[in-house]
């Protein structure tokens, strides 16, 4: 088994995102992906990406677009 991989079952998407971001902050390569195609809205009037992907109270944009930023609602 390769010691560079960490497999865990996580209870929520928000918890998964926090764990991935914590690992990325240490220099690890990490990303959050999903196999389901969510709507892909145009940015809002302020140029912010719309949080199309929603699971419970967690949300984020489906995909990044060059030159645009997401609206970060997390504490």
PyMOL commands that set and color helices and strands:
alter all, ss='L'
color gray80, all
select helices_A, chain A and resi 13-25
alter helices_A, ss='H'
color red, helices_A
select strands_A, chain A and resi 48-49+53-55+58-60+69-70
alter strands_A, ss='S'
color yellow, strands_A
deselect
rebuild
show_as cartoon
